Amino acid sequence: MKFGFKFSNLCGTVYKGGNLIFTPDGNSVLSPIGNKITLFDLANHHSVTLPFENRGKISRMALSPNGKSLLFVDKGGSCMLANLKRRVVVSEFNFKAKLSCITFSPDGKFFAVAIANKLQIYHTPSMKKEFNPFILYREIIGHQDHITVLEWTPDSKYVISGDKGT
């Protein structure tokens, strides 16, 4: 017997970590709930759980400035790139370590990740299927402790990072 049921919403769950992201239009919020992501439409009072999930609990998310690409990483470093408009996973990548920060540049050409005391900058993958879409642009070392904050300048020329410090 075949049924046409489709998973649409996760009921009775609570926000337990990770970061919240507002969409560029400001009408929706993306929230990690375990290994899934729920999109809360604030304008229409509606929520929907996206149809993909990560291996573990999602710890960090980043949304591209145009609102189309969503990067989300679990606590083990498993990363997925999803097309938010079509709601499909485009590619996967494993950083093999826990990420403390992830953010897109304002022009959307790069994204930066903080792994312990290293800063890695990657080219933003295209929304096409590729063999290895995550191409490392530059790795920067020199922090004495774990990086806790990443921020790009408005012109996307520089990225600033800060660590815990002692």
C-alpha positions in Angstrom: 0.0 0.0 0.0 1.4 3.4 -1.0 0.5 6.7 0.7 1.3 10.2 -0.5 2.3 11.5 3.0 5.1 14.0 3.1 6.9 15.3 6.2 6.1 19.0 6.7 6.5 20.1 10.3 8.3 19.1 13.5 5.9 19.5 16.4 6.7 19.8 20.1 10.4 20.6 19.7 12.4 23.3 21.4 15.4 25.4 20.3 18.5 23.9 21.9 21.5 25.7 20.5 23.0 26.8 17.2 22.5 30.2 15.8 19.2 31.8 14.5 19.3 33.5 11.1 16.9 36.1 9.7 16.3 35.9 5.9 17.4 39.0 3.9 13.8 40.2 3.6 13.4 40.0 7.4 10.1 38.1 7.2 11.4 34.7 8.2 13.8 33.1 10.8 15.8 29.9 10.3 16.2 27.9 13.5 18.1 24.6 14.0 16.1 22.0 15.9 18.3 19.0 16.5 19.5 17.8 13.1 16.7 19.6 11.2 16.0 23.2 10.4 12.7 25.0 10.8 11.7 28.1 8.8 9.4 30.4 10.8 7.5 32.8 8.5 6.9 35.7 10.9 4.7 37.6 8.4 2.2 34.8 7.8 2.4 33.0 11.2 3.5 29.8 9.6 6.3 27.4 10.2 7.7 24.5 8.1 10.5 22.1 8.7 12.9 21.8 5.8 13.0 18.4 4.2 16.7 17.7 4.8 18.7 16.8 7.9 22.3 16.6 9.0 24.0 13.7 10.7 24.2 15.3 14.1 22.8 18.2 16.0 23.3 21.4 14.0 25.6 23.8 15.7 26.2 26.6 13.1 24.3 28.0 10.1 25.1 30.7 7.5 22.8 32.2 4.9 24.1 33.8 1.7 23.3 37.5 1.3 20.9 36.8 -1.6 19.1 34.2 0.6 19.5 31.3 -1.8 22.4 29.3 -0.3 22.3 27.8 3.2 25.3 26.3 4.9 24.7 24.3 8.0 27.2 22.3 10.1 26.7 19.8 12.8 28.8 19.4 16.0 31.1 16.9 14.3 32.0 19.2 11.4 29.7 17.6 8.7 28.6 20.5 6.5 25.8 20.6 3.9 25.0 23.2 1.3 21.4 23.6 0.5 19.4 25.6 -2.0 16.9 27.3 0.3 14.5 28.3 -2.5 14.2 24.8 -3.9 14.7 23.1 -0.5 17.3 20.6 -1.7 20.8 19.7 -0.6 23.3 20.5 -3.3 26.5 19.1 -1.7 28.1 17.9 1.4 31.6 18.4 3.0 33.3 17.3 6.2 35.5 19.7 8.0 36.5 16.9 10.4 36.4 19.2 13.4 34.0 21.3 15.4 33.3 24.8 13.9 32.9 27.8 16.2 31.8 30.3 13.5 30.7 30.3 9.8 29.8 33.4 7.8 29.3 34.5 4.2 31.0 37.6 2.8 28.6 40.5 2.0 29.2 40.0 -1.8 28.5 36.3 -1.5 31.7 35.2 -3.2 33.4 33.7 -0.1 32.5 32.1 3.2 34.8 31.9 6.2 34.9 29.2 8.9 36.6 29.1 12.2 38.1 25.7 13.3 39.7 26.0 16.7 42.4 28.6 16.2 42.4 28.5 12.4 40.5 30.6 9.9 39.7 29.1 6.6 38.2 31.0 3.6 36.4 29.1 0.9 35.0 30.1 -2.5 31.2 30.0 -2.3 30.1 26.9 -4.2 27.7 27.2 -7.1 24.2 25.7 -7.0 25.3 23.1 -9.6 26.3 19.6 -8.8 30.1 19.4 -8.7 32.6 16.8 -7.7 34.3 19.0 -5.1 32.4 22.3 -4.7 34.2 23.4 -1.5 37.5 25.0 -2.8 39.8 26.4 -0.1 40.9 29.9 -1.0 43.1 30.7 2.0 44.0 29.4 5.5 45.0 31.8 8.2 46.7 30.8 11.4 48.0 32.8 14.3 45.4 32.9 17.0 46.5 31.8 20.4 43.0 30.4 21.4 39.8 29.3 19.8 38.2 31.8 17.4 34.8 33.0 18.8 33.8 35.7 16.3 34.1 36.3 12.5 32.9 39.4 10.7 33.5 40.7 7.1 33.9 44.4 6.1 30.9 45.7 4.0 33.1 45.7 0.8 34.1 42.0 1.4 37.8 42.8 1.2 38.7 42.0 4.8 37.6 39.5 7.5 38.2 40.2 11.1 38.4 37.4 13.7 38.6 37.4 17.5 39.5 34.6 19.9 38.8 34.0 23.6 42.1 35.5 24.7 43.4 35.2 28.2 
